[in-house]
Amino acid sequence: DATTLAASATSPDPAEGLRAVRALRRLLDRLETVQVENARHQGWSWQAIADALAVSKQAVHQKYNRKRG
């Protein structure tokens, strides 16, 4: 789970720490995708989503708009 991964990310063993960081990145990417889709289904604009993620509207639109098939 995320708590275990976060603890592993601080391991003094670089192999364990880096594996945990990679897994956390994948988890965060999945969670972000779920929440962007949730926001779009609720009528949020690309700009509102970009503001919430502290990125540009163009960046969020390019990353997620093509996933809406």
N, CA, C and O atoms as CSV, one atom per row, in Angstrom:
chain,resi,resn,atom,element,x,y,z
A,1,ASP,N,N,0.835,-1.191,0.000
A,1,ASP,CA,C,0.000,0.000,0.000
A,1,ASP,C,C,0.874,1.247,0.000
A,1,ASP,O,O,2.096,1.151,0.117
A,2,ALA,N,N,0.265,2.396,-0.129
A,2,ALA,CA,C,1.005,3.654,-0.267
A,2,ALA,C,C,1.865,3.952,0.956
A,2,ALA,O,O,2.965,4.487,0.820
A,3,THR,N,N,1.385,3.619,2.130
A,3,THR,CA,C,2.153,3.870,3.355
A,3,THR,C,C,3.423,3.031,3.367
A,3,THR,O,O,4.490,3.520,3.738
A,4,THR,N,N,3.312,1.799,2.972
A,4,THR,CA,C,4.480,0.916,2.909
A,4,THR,C,C,5.459,1.405,1.854
A,4,THR,O,O,6.669,1.405,2.080
A,5,LEU,N,N,4.945,1.819,0.705
A,5,LEU,CA,C,5.812,2.339,-0.346
A,5,LEU,C,C,6.536,3.600,0.110
A,5,LEU,O,O,7.729,3.763,-0.148
A,6,ALA,N,N,5.821,4.488,0.784
A,6,ALA,CA,C,6.449,5.715,1.271
A,6,ALA,C,C,7.566,5.396,2.255
A,6,ALA,O,O,8.624,6.025,2.216
A,7,ALA,N,N,7.344,4.440,3.123
A,7,ALA,CA,C,8.383,4.037,4.069
A,7,ALA,C,C,9.569,3.434,3.328
A,7,ALA,O,O,10.717,3.716,3.670
A,8,SER,N,N,9.308,2.612,2.324
A,8,SER,CA,C,10.385,1.989,1.550
A,8,SER,C,C,11.180,3.029,0.765
A,8,SER,O,O,12.372,2.843,0.521
A,9,ALA,N,N,10.535,4.110,0.375
A,9,ALA,CA,C,11.210,5.155,-0.398
A,9,ALA,C,C,12.305,5.841,0.409
A,9,ALA,O,O,13.196,6.464,-0.169
A,10,THR,N,N,12.254,5.737,1.716
A,10,THR,CA,C,13.281,6.350,2.567
A,10,THR,C,C,14.322,5.340,3.023
A,10,THR,O,O,15.144,5.639,3.890
A,11,SER,N,N,14.290,4.163,2.452
A,11,SER,CA,C,15.227,3.099,2.815
A,11,SER,C,C,16.666,3.532,2.540
A,11,SER,O,O,16.927,4.229,1.560
A,12,PRO,N,N,17.589,3.125,3.391
A,12,PRO,CA,C,19.003,3.392,3.105
A,12,PRO,C,C,19.523,2.535,1.941
A,12,PRO,O,O,20.600,2.806,1.409
A,13,ASP,N,N,18.773,1.513,1.549
A,13,ASP,CA,C,19.143,0.662,0.412
A,13,ASP,C,C,18.618,1.329,-0.867
A,13,ASP,O,O,17.406,1.377,-1.074
A,14,PRO,N,N,19.503,1.841,-1.723
A,14,PRO,CA,C,19.050,2.536,-2.925
A,14,PRO,C,C,18.162,1.686,-3.832
A,14,PRO,O,O,17.226,2.210,-4.435
A,15,ALA,N,N,18.433,0.399,-3.938
A,15,ALA,CA,C,17.605,-0.453,-4.798
A,15,ALA,C,C,16.166,-0.476,-4.291
A,15,ALA,O,O,15.228,-0.333,-5.075
A,16,GLU,N,N,15.992,-0.654,-3.002
A,16,GLU,CA,C,14.646,-0.660,-2.421
A,16,GLU,C,C,13.997,0.713,-2.539
A,16,GLU,O,O,12.832,0.823,-2.920
A,17,GLY,N,N,14.745,1.749,-2.216
A,17,GLY,CA,C,14.203,3.102,-2.282
A,17,GLY,C,C,13.771,3.498,-3.678
A,17,GLY,O,O,12.701,4.079,-3.861
A,18,LEU,N,N,14.595,3.188,-4.660
A,18,LEU,CA,C,14.267,3.551,-6.038
A,18,LEU,C,C,13.092,2.742,-6.579
A,18,LEU,O,O,12.273,3.274,-7.329
A,19,ARG,N,N,12.997,1.476,-6.212
A,19,ARG,CA,C,11.816,0.678,-6.600
A,19,ARG,C,C,10.545,1.297,-6.025
A,19,ARG,O,O,9.520,1.386,-6.700
A,20,ALA,N,N,10.631,1.721,-4.773
A,20,ALA,CA,C,9.463,2.330,-4.131
A,20,ALA,C,C,9.091,3.647,-4.802
A,20,ALA,O,O,7.910,3.929,-5.004
A,21,VAL,N,N,10.080,4.446,-5.143
A,21,VAL,CA,C,9.812,5.715,-5.833
A,21,VAL,C,C,9.122,5.455,-7.164
A,21,VAL,O,O,8.157,6.136,-7.512
A,22,ARG,N,N,9.619,4.463,-7.912
A,22,ARG,CA,C,9.000,4.116,-9.203
A,22,ARG,C,C,7.547,3.684,-9.005
A,22,ARG,O,O,6.667,4.101,-9.758
A,23,ALA,N,N,7.297,2.859,-8.004
A,23,ALA,CA,C,5.930,2.395,-7.737
A,23,ALA,C,C,5.030,3.551,-7.310
A,23,ALA,O,O,3.867,3.613,-7.710
A,24,LEU,N,N,5.557,4.460,-6.504
A,24,LEU,CA,C,4.772,5.625,-6.086
A,24,LEU,C,C,4.428,6.515,-7.274
A,24,LEU,O,O,3.318,7.043,-7.353
A,25,ARG,N,N,5.364,6.683,-8.188
A,25,ARG,CA,C,5.081,7.476,-9.396
A,25,ARG,C,C,3.941,6.856,-10.196
A,25,ARG,O,O,3.039,7.558,-10.653
A,26,ARG,N,N,3.988,5.541,-10.359
A,26,ARG,CA,C,2.904,4.866,-11.106
A,26,ARG,C,C,1.569,5.059,-10.396
A,26,ARG,O,O,0.553,5.333,-11.035
A,27,LEU,N,N,1.576,4.915,-9.081
A,27,LEU,CA,C,0.348,5.101,-8.305
A,27,LEU,C,C,-0.176,6.523,-8.454
A,27,LEU,O,O,-1.369,6.724,-8.685
A,28,LEU,N,N,0.693,7.496,-8.327
A,28,LEU,CA,C,0.271,8.894,-8.472
A,28,LEU,C,C,-0.268,9.181,-9.868
A,28,LEU,O,O,-1.252,9.907,-10.013
A,29,ASP,N,N,0.361,8.623,-10.888
A,29,ASP,CA,C,-0.143,8.811,-12.254
A,29,ASP,C,C,-1.552,8.248,-12.407
A,29,ASP,O,O,-2.417,8.878,-13.015
A,30,ARG,N,N,-1.775,7.058,-11.852
A,30,ARG,CA,C,-3.124,6.460,-11.923
A,30,ARG,C,C,-4.145,7.301,-11.166
A,30,ARG,O,O,-5.255,7.523,-11.649
A,31,LEU,N,N,-3.767,7.768,-9.978
A,31,LEU,CA,C,-4.690,8.588,-9.180
A,31,LEU,C,C,-4.997,9.907,-9.874
A,31,LEU,O,O,-6.140,10.364,-9.871
A,32,GLU,N,N,-3.981,10.516,-10.467
A,32,GLU,CA,C,-4.198,11.764,-11.184
A,32,GLU,C,C,-5.155,11.554,-12.351
A,32,GLU,O,O,-6.058,12.362,-12.569
A,33,THR,N,N,-4.964,10.483,-13.094
A,33,THR,CA,C,-5.849,10.184,-14.218
A,33,THR,C,C,-7.290,10.019,-13.755
A,33,THR,O,O,-8.211,10.561,-14.366
A,34,VAL,N,N,-7.477,9.279,-12.687
A,34,VAL,CA,C,-8.827,9.078,-12.146
A,34,VAL,C,C,-9.459,10.420,-11.776
A,34,VAL,O,O,-10.628,10.658,-12.082
A,35,GLN,N,N,-8.707,11.288,-11.127
A,35,GLN,CA,C,-9.278,12.547,-10.674
A,35,GLN,C,C,-9.490,13.542,-11.813
A,35,GLN,O,O,-10.431,14.335,-11.771
A,36,VAL,N,N,-8.631,13.511,-12.827
A,36,VAL,CA,C,-8.861,14.365,-13.997
A,36,VAL,C,C,-10.144,13.914,-14.703
A,36,VAL,O,O,-10.971,14.743,-15.082
A,37,GLU,N,N,-10.301,12.614,-14.875
A,37,GLU,CA,C,-11.529,12.105,-15.491
A,37,GLU,C,C,-12.744,12.462,-14.653
A,37,GLU,O,O,-13.782,12.841,-15.196
A,38,ASN,N,N,-12.627,12.346,-13.340
A,38,ASN,CA,C,-13.709,12.713,-12.433
A,38,ASN,C,C,-14.073,14.189,-12.602
A,38,ASN,O,O,-15.249,14.541,-12.694
A,39,ALA,N,N,-13.067,15.032,-12.641
A,39,ALA,CA,C,-13.310,16.473,-12.800
A,39,ALA,C,C,-13.988,16.774,-14.131
A,39,ALA,O,O,-14.933,17.561,-14.182
A,40,ARG,N,N,-13.513,16.153,-15.205
A,40,ARG,CA,C,-14.116,16.395,-16.517
A,40,ARG,C,C,-15.573,15.923,-16.540
A,40,ARG,O,O,-16.434,16.602,-17.099
A,41,HIS,N,N,-15.849,14.773,-15.938
A,41,HIS,CA,C,-17.231,14.269,-15.885
A,41,HIS,C,C,-18.131,15.204,-15.086
A,41,HIS,O,O,-19.338,15.257,-15.319
A,42,GLN,N,N,-17.554,15.931,-14.155
A,42,GLN,CA,C,-18.327,16.878,-13.353
A,42,GLN,C,C,-18.349,18.276,-13.968
A,42,GLN,O,O,-18.844,19.222,-13.353
A,43,GLY,N,N,-17.815,18.404,-15.177
A,43,GLY,CA,C,-17.900,19.670,-15.900
A,43,GLY,C,C,-16.758,20.646,-15.667
A,43,GLY,O,O,-16.842,21.799,-16.090
A,44,TRP,N,N,-15.702,20.216,-15.010
A,44,TRP,CA,C,-14.567,21.117,-14.807
A,44,TRP,C,C,-13.920,21.435,-16.146
A,44,TRP,O,O,-13.852,20.586,-17.035
A,45,SER,N,N,-13.448,22.662,-16.275
A,45,SER,CA,C,-12.713,23.069,-17.470
A,45,SER,C,C,-11.272,22.580,-17.368
A,45,SER,O,O,-10.782,22.248,-16.289
A,46,TRP,N,N,-10.607,22.545,-18.528
A,46,TRP,CA,C,-9.187,22.189,-18.516
A,46,TRP,C,C,-8.401,23.189,-17.672
A,46,TRP,O,O,-7.441,22.816,-16.997
A,47,GLN,N,N,-8.807,24.456,-17.709
A,47,GLN,CA,C,-8.102,25.474,-16.929
A,47,GLN,C,C,-8.251,25.230,-15.434
A,47,GLN,O,O,-7.283,25.375,-14.687
A,48,ALA,N,N,-9.439,24.863,-14.988
A,48,ALA,CA,C,-9.655,24.589,-13.558
A,48,ALA,C,C,-8.815,23.396,-13.100
A,48,ALA,O,O,-8.243,23.408,-12.010
A,49,ILE,N,N,-8.751,22.371,-13.943
A,49,ILE,CA,C,-7.939,21.200,-13.609
A,49,ILE,C,C,-6.468,21.588,-13.564
A,49,ILE,O,O,-5.749,21.211,-12.639
A,50,ALA,N,N,-6.022,22.339,-14.561
A,50,ALA,CA,C,-4.627,22.790,-14.603
A,50,ALA,C,C,-4.282,23.603,-13.360
A,50,ALA,O,O,-3.213,23.427,-12.775
A,51,ASP,N,N,-5.175,24.479,-12.965
A,51,ASP,CA,C,-4.940,25.286,-11.761
A,51,ASP,C,C,-4.804,24.400,-10.524
A,51,ASP,O,O,-3.928,24.623,-9.690
A,52,ALA,N,N,-5.668,23.399,-10.409
A,52,ALA,CA,C,-5.630,22.497,-9.251
A,52,ALA,C,C,-4.339,21.679,-9.214
A,52,ALA,O,O,-3.840,21.339,-8.141
A,53,LEU,N,N,-3.807,21.369,-10.391
A,53,LEU,CA,C,-2.576,20.575,-10.474
A,53,LEU,C,C,-1.319,21.446,-10.551
A,53,LEU,O,O,-0.201,20.931,-10.557
A,54,ALA,N,N,-1.511,22.761,-10.609
A,54,ALA,CA,C,-0.399,23.723,-10.708
A,54,ALA,C,C,0.457,23.471,-11.952
A,54,ALA,O,O,1.687,23.478,-11.899
A,55,VAL,N,N,-0.239,23.246,-13.077
A,55,VAL,CA,C,0.422,23.087,-14.371
A,55,VAL,C,C,-0.313,23.970,-15.375
A,55,VAL,O,O,-1.338,24.569,-15.051
A,56,SER,N,N,0.212,24.047,-16.588
A,56,SER,CA,C,-0.458,24.857,-17.601
A,56,SER,C,C,-1.681,24.119,-18.155
A,56,SER,O,O,-1.756,22.891,-18.130
A,57,LYS,N,N,-2.621,24.901,-18.648
A,57,LYS,CA,C,-3.805,24.318,-19.282
A,57,LYS,C,C,-3.382,23.463,-20.468
A,57,LYS,O,O,-3.927,22.380,-20.681
A,58,GLN,N,N,-2.427,23.937,-21.228
A,58,GLN,CA,C,-1.952,23.185,-22.386
A,58,GLN,C,C,-1.380,21.834,-21.970
A,58,GLN,O,O,-1.644,20.824,-22.621
A,59,ALA,N,N,-0.602,21.808,-20.895
A,59,ALA,CA,C,0.016,20.554,-20.448
A,59,ALA,C,C,-1.034,19.534,-20.043
A,59,ALA,O,O,-0.950,18.371,-20.438
A,60,VAL,N,N,-2.013,19.950,-19.267
A,60,VAL,CA,C,-3.031,19.000,-18.802
A,60,VAL,C,C,-3.922,18.556,-19.961
A,60,VAL,O,O,-4.315,17.392,-20.030
A,61,HIS,N,N,-4.235,19.459,-20.849
A,61,HIS,CA,C,-5.070,19.114,-21.995
A,61,HIS,C,C,-4.351,18.117,-22.893
A,61,HIS,O,O,-4.948,17.131,-23.323
A,62,GLN,N,N,-3.079,18.361,-23.181
A,62,GLN,CA,C,-2.321,17.438,-24.038
A,62,GLN,C,C,-2.179,16.071,-23.395
A,62,GLN,O,O,-2.259,15.050,-24.079
A,63,LYS,N,N,-1.970,16.042,-22.095
A,63,LYS,CA,C,-1.762,14.768,-21.406
A,63,LYS,C,C,-3.029,13.938,-21.346
A,63,LYS,O,O,-2.969,12.717,-21.488
A,64,TYR,N,N,-4.179,14.574,-21.138
A,64,TYR,CA,C,-5.404,13.823,-20.856
A,64,TYR,C,C,-6.459,13.862,-21.929
A,64,TYR,O,O,-7.281,12.947,-21.982
A,65,ASN,N,N,-6.493,14.836,-22.771
A,65,ASN,CA,C,-7.581,14.926,-23.752
A,65,ASN,C,C,-7.561,13.754,-24.715
A,65,ASN,O,O,-8.627,13.259,-25.081
A,66,ARG,N,N,-6.421,13.299,-25.130
A,66,ARG,CA,C,-6.379,12.187,-26.088
A,66,ARG,C,C,-6.775,10.862,-25.450
A,66,ARG,O,O,-7.057,9.894,-26.156
A,67,LYS,N,N,-6.797,10.809,-24.117
A,67,LYS,CA,C,-7.228,9.584,-23.438
A,67,LYS,C,C,-8.745,9.429,-23.446
A,67,LYS,O,O,-9.263,8.358,-23.130
A,68,ARG,N,N,-9.445,10.476,-23.800
A,68,ARG,CA,C,-10.908,10.431,-23.831
A,68,ARG,C,C,-11.359,9.981,-25.201
A,68,ARG,O,O,-11.746,10.831,-26.003
A,69,GLY,N,N,-11.337,8.793,-25.497
A,69,GLY,CA,C,-11.563,8.279,-26.725
A,69,GLY,C,C,-12.543,8.320,-27.672
A,69,GLY,O,O,-12.408,7.700,-28.727
